[in-house]
């Protein structure tokens, strides 16, 4: 009777141990997932703030460019009127001022587009890092715990089952 009781106790302890191990692995995986998601959210928040700053800076730069361009055009027109000059040479100068503004506007817009693309790639990299971090600690499957418990049960019960005499 005592050996059977010891075998049952051993089996029970093996089962509890398997359950506790499985639960600890699951909690570790959940904590890791939460931490990875929180880090990703903070990174995205930083990238979005940077994007907003870049857009504000570009808008300010474009406004300054336009103001300067309009001032130059106004000065040129006033100077030409005061001097009594007009015609093709004045139009060429005004066209050159417009072209200069549009070239600077294009450069500013291209720089913003490149920065936006870089920020988008950083967000993708942060998401890949999040996924890799989550995959480092896989959520446990119940199958290894069940198989481990079944193996312990077989090891514990095998001597008793082998010594059992067939009933006639």
C-alpha positions in Angstrom: 0.0 0.0 0.0 2.8 2.4 0.9 4.5 2.0 -2.5 1.3 2.7 -4.3 0.7 5.8 -2.2 4.3 7.0 -2.9 3.8 6.4 -6.6 0.5 8.4 -6.5 2.2 11.2 -4.6 5.1 11.2 -7.1 2.6 11.3 -10.0 0.7 14.2 -8.4 3.9 16.2 -7.8 4.9 15.6 -11.4 1.6 16.9 -12.6 1.6 20.0 -10.4 5.2 20.7 -11.4 4.3 20.5 -15.1 1.3 22.8 -14.6 3.4 25.4 -12.6 6.2 25.3 -15.3 3.6 25.8 -18.0 2.0 28.7 -16.2 5.4 30.4 -15.5 6.3 30.1 -19.2 3.0 31.5 -20.3 3.3 34.5 -17.9 6.9 35.2 -19.1 5.7 35.2 -22.7 2.8 37.5 -21.9 5.0 39.9 -20.0 7.5 39.9 -22.9 4.7 40.6 -25.4 3.4 43.5 -23.3 6.9 45.0 -23.0 7.6 44.7 -26.7 4.3 46.3 -27.6 4.8 49.2 -25.1 8.3 49.8 -26.5 6.9 49.8 -30.0 4.1 52.2 -29.1 6.7 54.6 -27.5 8.9 54.4 -30.6 5.9 55.1 -32.9 4.9 58.1 -30.7 8.4 59.5 -31.0 8.4 59.0 -34.8 5.0 60.6 -35.2 6.2 63.6 -33.1 9.3 63.9 -35.3 7.1 63.7 -38.5 4.9 66.5 -37.2 8.0 68.7 -36.4 9.4 68.1 -39.8 6.1 69.0 -41.5 5.8 72.2 -39.4 9.4 73.2 -40.2 8.8 72.6 -43.9 5.6 74.7 -43.8 7.5 77.5 -42.1 10.3 77.3 -44.5 7.9 77.4 -47.5 6.1 80.4 -46.0 9.4 82.3 -45.5 10.4 81.4 -49.1 7.1 82.7 -50.5 7.2 85.9 -48.4 10.8 86.5 -49.6 9.9 85.8 -53.2 6.9 88.1 -53.1 9.0 90.8 -51.5 11.7 90.4 -54.2 9.0 90.5 -57.0 7.4 93.6 -55.4 10.8 95.4 -55.1 11.7 94.5 -58.7 8.3 95.8 -60.0 8.5 99.0 -57.9 12.1 99.6 -59.0 11.2 99.0 -62.6 8.2 101.3 -62.4 10.3 104.1 -60.7 13.0 103.8 -63.3 10.4 103.7 -66.1 11.8 100.4 -67.3 9.6 97.6 -68.5 9.3 95.0 -71.2 11.1 91.8 -71.7 14.0 92.5 -69.4 11.7 93.1 -66.4 9.6 90.0 -67.3 12.8 87.9 -67.5 13.9 89.1 -64.1 10.4 88.4 -62.6 10.4 84.9 -64.2 13.9 84.2 -62.7 12.6 85.2 -59.3 9.6 82.9 -59.7 11.8 80.1 -60.9 14.1 80.5 -57.9 11.1 80.3 -55.6 9.8 77.2 -57.2 13.2 75.5 -57.2 13.6 76.2 -53.5 10.0 75.0 -52.9 10.7 71.8 -54.8 13.9 71.2 -52.7 12.0 71.7 -49.5 9.2 69.4 -50.5 11.7 66.7 -51.7 13.6 66.9 -48.3 10.3 66.5 -46.5 9.4 63.5 -48.6 12.7 61.9 -48.0 12.4 62.5 -44.2 8.9 61.1 -44.3 10.2 58.0 -46.1 13.0 57.6 -43.6 10.5 57.8 -40.6 8.3 55.3 -42.3 11.2 52.9 -42.6 12.1 53.4 -39.0 8.6 52.6 -38.0 8.7 49.4 -40.1 12.1 48.5 -38.4 10.6 49.1 -35.0 7.7 46.8 -35.8 10.1 44.1 -37.0 12.1 44.5 -33.8 8.8 44.2 -31.8 7.9 41.0 -33.7 11.4 39.5 -33.2 11.3 40.3 -29.5 7.9 38.7 -29.1 9.0 35.6 -31.0 12.1 35.2 -28.7 9.8 34.1 -25.9 7.3 31.8 -27.4 4.0 31.1 -25.6 4.3 27.6 -24.3 2.3 24.7 -25.8 0.5 22.5 -23.4 1.6 19.4 -25.3 5.2 19.2 -23.9 3.7 19.6 -20.4 1.2 16.8 -21.0 3.8 14.5 -22.6 6.2 15.2 -19.7 3.4 14.3 -17.2 2.5 11.2 -19.2 6.1 10.1 -19.3 6.4 10.6 -15.5 3.2 8.7 -15.0 4.5 5.8 -17.1 7.9 5.8 -15.2 6.1 5.8 -11.9 3.4 3.2 -12.7 5.5 0.9 -14.9 7.0 -1.1 -12.0 3.5 -1.7 -10.6 1.9 -2.6 -13.9 4.8 -5.0 -14.7 4.5 -6.9 -11.4 0.7 -7.3 -11.7 -0.4 -10.8 -12.3 -3.0 -11.5 -14.9 -6.4 -12.3 -13.5 -7.9 -15.6 -14.6 
